[in-house]
């Protein structure tokens, strides 16, 4: 019965989709994964793309083995000619030999494999007459000995092991447990069990019981290597035992034409599995509201928001006193400096000019700088929780990439905000007009009384003086103007104080909104972008790994 080598989900895998996912994953993990793994994955993607562009009608099968295992003898028997030289004690196969069944499309494939043309045998005879029709589309390679003392031989084996569609490892009863074979090759190909075949050759050198025991022991070793799905055949190139079964296995691989796809799928799965070590299995959470609020608080303190807000309140109080205060004492308030303007944060006609210069807000103190660093670190820790170390470093770099310009961005955000602290409310104008009316009344009363006093000094007859409820009108004008003016100034000061507090709160709200925008743009957005990149990488790796 023909052994079935190609089983499992590889029959259902969408190789083009897996390669597209692998390319997407490589773009996402660039600089965030083991460089050796990334380079290996790029090689697999490139090799898979090249193999897909070559003949899909041919199945490349390689016979690999140690010196004296008899793989060249098997190769010659399968080829029906002495194509590859046979050696027993010394490695004789320096470069691979190839035997190709089916000419169309075979030459570019052999050139891609790097097999010299002089060492390629083309089955140009009548395949049907020769009984080889079932192998039409087979490219059979005889590889150099993997245990050769020549370094070039081992490199050639390693190169072709990565290129062929189906690997046939030929071992003999003396070296089937060789540590080099199992540790360097078979264990590394555990994920390629569906495209690997192991042949125990030279069974003619053992009695049937010893041959069976040897095969059982080899089966046990293969299971330990992770090759439980790999078929094990026993053959003898000398007596022909098991050759029909081996030939049937190769014919089956050629017939279903799945070895190429299964091999490439296994390669992609292997590198995707390696890449998965550098991505988290679950989506990391974005920095929470608490971390964001703490960051905004620290940046606001560093940008001098409390100082600016206090300056807004002080400026409002001072301007209100100059607008609604008692006119004779207003000049005292004008002598006081306007803190907001000293910070270069006044609004009005010079707003465009103001946006082009820095503010004069004091530099952040060491404590405030430390608070900013702590807040950024907490954002990084919250975002990087559960991520592999390399992605945590990437998140940390993303959060700190703008740290050098963060002060300038904060200052620019503060300068651009219209604090609306230079506006003059209507009630100020009305109260100011009323104050001047009261001053005019007081001056009128004072002048009137002065004229009456001067006339009395000159002994002139007293002119009639109007009264209101027994009080002289000039006296009412003087006293009433002063008293009501002072009273209006006091009430205005109280109302303005409440307005100053509101202005301060509104200024803080606008400033914190600007600071929040800087925090989102300069710190949180890069962190979110890094987390989104990780999600893309994780999703792409999963798709490349699962097909």
Secondary structure, DSSP 4 states (H G I P E B T S, - for coil): -------SGGGG--HHHHHHHHHHHHHHHTTSS-HHHHHHHHHHHHHHHHHHHS-SS-EEEEEEE-TTSSHHHHHHHHHTS--S---SSS---SS-EEEES--TTHHHHHHHHT--GGGEEE--S-TTTTT-GGGTTEEEEEPPPTT-SSHHHHHHHHHHHTT-SEEEEEEETTTTT-HHIIIIIIGGGGGGGGGEEEEEE-GGGS-HHHHHHHHHHHHHHHHHTT-TTSEEEE--TTT-TTHHHHHHHHHHHHHHT-HHHHHHHHHHHHHHHHHGGGS-SSPPPPP-HHHHHHHHHHHHHHTTHHHHHHHHHHHHHHHHHHHHS-GGGHHHHHTS--HHHHTT---STTHHHHTTS---PPPPPHHHHHHHHHHHHHHHHHHHTTS-HHHHHHHHHHHHTTHHHHHHHHHHHHHH-----S---HHHHHHHHHHHHHHHHHHHHHHHHHHHHHHHHTTPPPPP--EETTEEHHHHHHHHHHHHHHHHHHHHHHHHHHHHHHHHHHHHHHHHHHHHHHHIIIIIHHHHHHHHHHHHHHHHHHHHHH-
